[in-house]
Amino acid sequence: MSAMSVADIRVFIDSNTFLYSIDQREQSKRKFTQEWLLALTARNCGVANLQVVNEVTNVLLRSGRCLRRAFLL
């Protein structure tokens, strides 16, 4: 078995991570998760699935928040 390189690493991103990244009430969690998501993006190693996207959308719709406004950082 060959050694795993950093390029092979994938990090699963849960729905809570996305939700914390836009939560105006939890500034410390928001800042941390935004930085974490940016780091994963820079390394091209973050992954999520359709269920996560659906969960985030459902929470935002149930809470009455506008999707467009919620994702403006």
C-alpha positions in Angstrom: 0.0 0.0 0.0 1.4 3.4 -1.0 1.8 6.3 1.4 -1.1 8.8 1.3 -0.1 12.3 0.2 -1.7 15.6 1.4 -3.3 15.8 -2.1 -5.2 12.6 -1.3 -6.9 13.9 1.9 -10.5 14.8 1.8 -12.4 16.4 4.7 -16.2 16.0 4.9 -18.0 19.2 5.7 -21.1 18.8 7.8 -24.2 21.0 7.5 -23.5 22.6 10.9 -20.2 23.9 9.5 -21.9 25.8 6.7 -24.6 27.1 9.1 -22.1 28.3 11.7 -20.3 30.1 8.9 -23.3 32.4 8.3 -24.7 32.6 11.9 -24.8 36.3 12.9 -25.4 35.3 16.6 -22.3 33.3 17.1 -19.5 35.5 15.9 -16.6 33.3 17.2 -18.0 30.2 15.6 -18.8 32.1 12.4 -15.2 33.5 12.1 -13.6 30.1 12.9 -15.8 28.2 10.4 -15.3 30.8 7.7 -11.5 30.5 8.1 -11.8 26.7 8.1 -13.8 26.6 4.9 -11.4 29.0 3.3 -8.5 26.8 4.2 -10.2 23.7 2.9 -11.1 25.5 -0.3 -7.5 26.7 -0.8 -6.3 23.1 -0.5 -9.2 21.8 -2.6 -9.9 19.1 0.0 -13.3 19.9 1.4 -16.3 17.7 0.3 -20.0 17.7 1.1 -22.8 15.7 -0.3 -26.4 16.4 -1.5 -27.8 15.6 1.9 -25.7 18.4 3.5 -26.9 20.9 0.9 -30.5 19.8 1.5 -30.1 20.1 5.2 -28.6 23.6 5.0 -31.3 24.7 2.6 -34.1 23.3 4.8 -32.8 25.0 7.9 -32.5 28.4 6.1 -36.0 28.1 4.6 -37.6 27.0 7.9 -35.9 29.9 9.8 -37.3 32.3 7.3 -33.9 33.6 6.3 -33.4 34.6 2.7 -30.9 32.3 1.0 -29.3 35.0 -1.0 -28.7 37.2 2.0 -27.5 34.3 4.2 -24.6 33.5 2.0 -23.3 37.0 1.6 -20.2 37.1 3.8 
